[in-house]
Amino acid sequence: MLKTVLHSKLHRVKVTEANLNYIGSITIDRNLIEKADITVNEKVQVVNMNNGERFSTYVIPGKRNSGVICLNGAAARLAEVGDEVIIMSYVQVDESELTDWEPILLFFDENNNIIENE
């Protein structure tokens, strides 16, 4: 049996931009995408710590080492620049693998630099 479990989490990363006039998605610094093992165009869940909004969208790559977290299209209405969000990706894992399953957890400072990587 397959179970859907947390694959990676960008914990309390700050929104740096909001672009209502883009067709959709979330732009994430390419380096952060790679560290979190997220695939370009992958579906992610976003939770806004400031207002409680929760939504799903897909990832597009931003400039490497820029720290960019940009909500595009309709998602731009769900957060303001400076809001802290949690971005989560999920994966399906065979139940037999769950005993040793470890998600990638990334934690950030106020400038979206990784401060701890578990």
Order of alpha helices (4+ residues) and beta strands (2+ residues): beta-beta-beta-alpha-beta-beta-beta-beta-beta-beta
